């Protein structure tokens, strides 16, 4: 049987044709899996950041600052084109502002609940 490229030629309908291997499907499945895993990791970060927002007086300023920066960076990944990115931006701002000024607890509670809800939705 003659070779037709790297794979051996296989008999077709009267002619010899090469078996074409495609790895494209495997590559895209891997990318979809990676994207889903990243969304779930961001969901865990959202849940933790929401809890920190709600219970902000129980955490040191460094933790508030770190999670505020994480939310701000996460919001820039969405390029502020959807509501979730804006919630991250405002929630990160509230976390950082609580290290500077005393924030009313109702604002922290509202943003905490919204960000926790966003984190839970990322698992669905």
C-alpha atoms as an extended CHARMM CRD file, in Angstrom:
* protein
*
       124  EXT
         1         1  UNK       CA              0.0000000000        0.0000000000        0.0000000000  PROA      1               0.0000000000
         2         2  UNK       CA              1.6100000000        3.3360000000       -0.9770000000  PROA      2               0.0000000000
         3         3  UNK       CA              2.0620000000        6.0780000000        1.5540000000  PROA      3               0.0000000000
         4         4  UNK       CA              0.0800000000        9.3150000000        1.2260000000  PROA      4               0.0000000000
         5         5  UNK       CA              1.7850000000       11.6120000000        3.6490000000  PROA      5               0.0000000000
         6         6  UNK       CA              2.5250000000       10.5150000000        7.1990000000  PROA      6               0.0000000000
         7         7  UNK       CA             -0.4110000000        8.1210000000        7.4750000000  PROA      7               0.0000000000
         8         8  UNK       CA             -0.7470000000        5.0180000000        5.3440000000  PROA      8               0.0000000000
         9         9  UNK       CA             -3.2130000000        5.2340000000        2.4830000000  PROA      9               0.0000000000
        10        10  UNK       CA             -6.4610000000        3.3630000000        3.0240000000  PROA      10              0.0000000000
        11        11  UNK       CA             -8.7050000000        1.9450000000        0.3570000000  PROA      11              0.0000000000
        12        12  UNK       CA            -11.6350000000        4.1980000000       -0.4830000000  PROA      12              0.0000000000
        13        13  UNK       CA            -14.2670000000        3.9090000000       -3.1670000000  PROA      13              0.0000000000
        14        14  UNK       CA            -11.9280000000        2.9210000000       -5.9530000000  PROA      14              0.0000000000
        15        15  UNK       CA             -9.0760000000        5.2250000000       -4.9150000000  PROA      15              0.0000000000
        16        16  UNK       CA             -6.5390000000        5.3550000000       -2.1550000000  PROA      16              0.0000000000
        17        17  UNK       CA             -7.0070000000        8.1570000000        0.3450000000  PROA      17              0.0000000000
        18        18  UNK       CA             -5.1250000000        9.2600000000        3.4200000000  PROA      18              0.0000000000
        19        19  UNK       CA             -6.6570000000        9.0410000000        6.8750000000  PROA      19              0.0000000000
        20        20  UNK       CA             -6.6630000000       12.6010000000        8.1890000000  PROA      20              0.0000000000
        21        21  UNK       CA             -6.1950000000       12.9010000000       11.8990000000  PROA      21              0.0000000000
        22        22  UNK       CA             -7.7260000000       15.8920000000       13.5780000000  PROA      22              0.0000000000
        23        23  UNK       CA             -6.5540000000       17.1550000000       16.9420000000  PROA      23              0.0000000000
        24        24  UNK       CA             -8.5800000000       20.3530000000       16.6500000000  PROA      24              0.0000000000
        25        25  UNK       CA            -11.5090000000       18.9200000000       18.6140000000  PROA      25              0.0000000000
        26        26  UNK       CA             -9.2500000000       17.8320000000       21.4540000000  PROA      26              0.0000000000
        27        27  UNK       CA             -7.6190000000       21.2610000000       21.5970000000  PROA      27              0.0000000000
        28        28  UNK       CA            -10.9230000000       23.1360000000       21.7810000000  PROA      28              0.0000000000
        29        29  UNK       CA            -12.3110000000       20.7070000000       24.3690000000  PROA      29              0.0000000000
        30        30  UNK       CA             -9.2500000000       21.4290000000       26.4900000000  PROA      30              0.0000000000
        31        31  UNK       CA             -9.8040000000       25.1780000000       26.1280000000  PROA      31              0.0000000000
        32        32  UNK       CA            -13.4640000000       24.8600000000       27.1270000000  PROA      32              0.0000000000
        33        33  UNK       CA            -12.4590000000       22.7740000000       30.1540000000  PROA      33              0.0000000000
        34        34  UNK       CA             -9.8360000000       25.3650000000       31.1300000000  PROA      34              0.0000000000
        35        35  UNK       CA            -12.3480000000       28.2080000000       30.7470000000  PROA      35              0.0000000000
        36        36  UNK       CA            -14.9160000000       26.4000000000       32.9250000000  PROA      36              0.0000000000
        37        37  UNK       CA            -12.2870000000       25.6830000000       35.5660000000  PROA      37              0.0000000000
        38        38  UNK       CA            -11.2180000000       29.3420000000       35.5720000000  PROA      38              0.0000000000
        39        39  UNK       CA            -14.8360000000       30.4970000000       35.9390000000  PROA      39              0.0000000000
        40        40  UNK       CA            -15.2690000000       28.2100000000       38.9530000000  PROA      40              0.0000000000
        41        41  UNK       CA            -12.0160000000       29.4990000000       40.5080000000  PROA      41              0.0000000000
        42        42  UNK       CA            -13.2520000000       33.0670000000       40.0450000000  PROA      42              0.0000000000
        43        43  UNK       CA            -16.5470000000       31.9760000000       41.6280000000  PROA      43              0.0000000000
        44        44  UNK       CA            -14.7200000000       30.7690000000       44.7320000000  PROA      44              0.0000000000
        45        45  UNK       CA            -12.8710000000       34.0970000000       44.9060000000  PROA      45              0.0000000000
        46        46  UNK       CA            -16.2190000000       35.9140000000       44.6010000000  PROA      46              0.0000000000
        47        47  UNK       CA            -17.7590000000       33.9290000000       47.4550000000  PROA      47              0.0000000000
        48        48  UNK       CA            -14.7750000000       34.5850000000       49.7210000000  PROA      48              0.0000000000
        49        49  UNK       CA            -14.6880000000       38.2930000000       48.7790000000  PROA      49              0.0000000000
        50        50  UNK       CA            -18.4330000000       38.5780000000       49.4310000000  PROA      50              0.0000000000
        51        51  UNK       CA            -18.0590000000       37.0320000000       52.8680000000  PROA      51              0.0000000000
        52        52  UNK       CA            -15.1750000000       39.3860000000       53.5970000000  PROA      52              0.0000000000
        53        53  UNK       CA            -17.3570000000       42.3250000000       52.5300000000  PROA      53              0.0000000000
        54        54  UNK       CA            -20.1510000000       41.2450000000       54.8510000000  PROA      54              0.0000000000
        55        55  UNK       CA            -17.8540000000       40.5200000000       57.8050000000  PROA      55              0.0000000000
        56        56  UNK       CA            -15.2710000000       43.2270000000       57.0210000000  PROA      56              0.0000000000
        57        57  UNK       CA            -14.7010000000       44.2720000000       60.6270000000  PROA      57              0.0000000000
        58        58  UNK       CA            -13.4630000000       40.7590000000       61.4580000000  PROA      58              0.0000000000
        59        59  UNK       CA            -10.5760000000       40.8760000000       58.9580000000  PROA      59              0.0000000000
        60        60  UNK       CA             -7.2930000000       42.7900000000       59.0020000000  PROA      60              0.0000000000
        61        61  UNK       CA             -6.7380000000       45.6380000000       56.5420000000  PROA      61              0.0000000000
        62        62  UNK       CA             -4.2400000000       43.6350000000       54.4830000000  PROA      62              0.0000000000
        63        63  UNK       CA             -6.8410000000       40.9890000000       53.6360000000  PROA      63              0.0000000000
        64        64  UNK       CA             -9.3750000000       43.6720000000       52.7130000000  PROA      64              0.0000000000
        65        65  UNK       CA             -6.8110000000       45.3580000000       50.4670000000  PROA      65              0.0000000000
        66        66  UNK       CA             -5.6980000000       42.1150000000       48.7810000000  PROA      66              0.0000000000
        67        67  UNK       CA             -9.2420000000       41.0040000000       47.9850000000  PROA      67              0.0000000000
        68        68  UNK       CA            -10.1210000000       44.5280000000       46.8730000000  PROA      68              0.0000000000
        69        69  UNK       CA             -7.2380000000       44.4780000000       44.4050000000  PROA      69              0.0000000000
        70        70  UNK       CA             -8.2050000000       40.9860000000       43.2330000000  PROA      70              0.0000000000
        71        71  UNK       CA            -11.7560000000       42.1720000000       42.5070000000  PROA      71              0.0000000000
        72        72  UNK       CA            -10.4540000000       45.2570000000       40.6890000000  PROA      72              0.0000000000
        73        73  UNK       CA             -8.1480000000       43.1380000000       38.5110000000  PROA      73              0.0000000000
        74        74  UNK       CA            -10.9570000000       40.6620000000       37.8710000000  PROA      74              0.0000000000
        75        75  UNK       CA            -13.2360000000       43.4980000000       36.7970000000  PROA      75              0.0000000000
        76        76  UNK       CA            -10.6640000000       44.7110000000       34.2870000000  PROA      76              0.0000000000
        77        77  UNK       CA            -10.5970000000       41.2290000000       32.7190000000  PROA      77              0.0000000000
        78        78  UNK       CA            -14.2250000000       41.7520000000       31.7380000000  PROA      78              0.0000000000
        79        79  UNK       CA            -13.3760000000       45.2050000000       30.3380000000  PROA      79              0.0000000000
        80        80  UNK       CA            -16.3650000000       46.6160000000       32.2390000000  PROA      80              0.0000000000
        81        81  UNK       CA            -18.7240000000       45.4730000000       29.4980000000  PROA      81              0.0000000000
        82        82  UNK       CA            -21.1920000000       43.5900000000       31.6670000000  PROA      82              0.0000000000
        83        83  UNK       CA            -22.9190000000       43.9700000000       35.0170000000  PROA      83              0.0000000000
        84        84  UNK       CA            -20.7020000000       41.3600000000       36.6940000000  PROA      84              0.0000000000
        85        85  UNK       CA            -17.5460000000       43.3260000000       35.8800000000  PROA      85              0.0000000000
        86        86  UNK       CA            -19.0680000000       46.4850000000       37.3070000000  PROA      86              0.0000000000
        87        87  UNK       CA            -20.0360000000       44.6090000000       40.4970000000  PROA      87              0.0000000000
        88        88  UNK       CA            -16.4190000000       43.4550000000       40.8340000000  PROA      88              0.0000000000
        89        89  UNK       CA            -15.1780000000       47.0040000000       40.2660000000  PROA      89              0.0000000000
        90        90  UNK       CA            -17.5210000000       48.5380000000       42.8370000000  PROA      90              0.0000000000
        91        91  UNK       CA            -17.0450000000       45.6850000000       45.3360000000  PROA      91              0.0000000000
        92        92  UNK       CA            -13.2560000000       46.0120000000       45.0770000000  PROA      92              0.0000000000
        93        93  UNK       CA            -13.5910000000       49.7500000000       45.5620000000  PROA      93              0.0000000000
        94        94  UNK       CA            -15.7360000000       49.2550000000       48.6570000000  PROA      94              0.0000000000
        95        95  UNK       CA            -13.2170000000       46.7760000000       50.0920000000  PROA      95              0.0000000000
        96        96  UNK       CA            -10.3400000000       49.1840000000       49.5870000000  PROA      96              0.0000000000
        97        97  UNK       CA            -12.3420000000       52.1450000000       50.8810000000  PROA      97              0.0000000000
        98        98  UNK       CA            -13.1650000000       50.2820000000       54.1040000000  PROA      98              0.0000000000
        99        99  UNK       CA             -9.4540000000       50.3260000000       54.9200000000  PROA      99              0.0000000000
       100       100  UNK       CA             -9.4590000000       54.1290000000       54.6400000000  PROA      100             0.0000000000
       101       101  UNK       CA            -12.8760000000       55.2410000000       55.9100000000  PROA      101             0.0000000000
       102       102  UNK       CA            -15.6850000000       53.7010000000       57.9210000000  PROA      102             0.0000000000
       103       103  UNK       CA            -18.1710000000       52.3420000000       55.3910000000  PROA      103             0.0000000000
       104       104  UNK       CA            -21.8610000000       52.0180000000       56.3410000000  PROA      104             0.0000000000
       105       105  UNK       CA            -22.5820000000       48.3440000000       56.9860000000  PROA      105             0.0000000000
       106       106  UNK       CA            -25.5630000000       48.3180000000       54.6220000000  PROA      106             0.0000000000
       107       107  UNK       CA            -23.3240000000       49.1200000000       51.6270000000  PROA      107             0.0000000000
       108       108  UNK       CA            -20.9350000000       46.3120000000       52.5170000000  PROA      108             0.0000000000
       109       109  UNK       CA            -23.8900000000       43.9730000000       53.0470000000  PROA      109             0.0000000000
       110       110  UNK       CA            -25.4840000000       44.7930000000       49.6730000000  PROA      110             0.0000000000
       111       111  UNK       CA            -22.2470000000       44.4050000000       47.6930000000  PROA      111             0.0000000000
       112       112  UNK       CA            -21.3300000000       41.2810000000       49.6730000000  PROA      112             0.0000000000
       113       113  UNK       CA            -24.6460000000       39.6190000000       48.8230000000  PROA      113             0.0000000000
       114       114  UNK       CA            -24.3750000000       40.5990000000       45.1510000000  PROA      114             0.0000000000
       115       115  UNK       CA            -20.8410000000       39.2440000000       44.8380000000  PROA      115             0.0000000000
       116       116  UNK       CA            -21.6960000000       36.0110000000       46.6950000000  PROA      116             0.0000000000
       117       117  UNK       CA            -24.6740000000       35.5550000000       44.3770000000  PROA      117             0.0000000000
       118       118  UNK       CA            -22.3990000000       36.0620000000       41.3540000000  PROA      118             0.0000000000
       119       119  UNK       CA            -19.9920000000       33.4580000000       42.7660000000  PROA      119             0.0000000000
       120       120  UNK       CA            -22.7630000000       30.9070000000       43.2720000000  PROA      120             0.0000000000
       121       121  UNK       CA            -24.0970000000       31.4790000000       39.7400000000  PROA      121             0.0000000000
       122       122  UNK       CA            -20.6600000000       30.7130000000       38.3060000000  PROA      122             0.0000000000
       123       123  UNK       CA            -21.0700000000       27.1210000000       39.5280000000  PROA      123             0.0000000000
       124       124  UNK       CA            -24.3100000000       26.6130000000       37.6080000000  PROA      124             0.0000000000
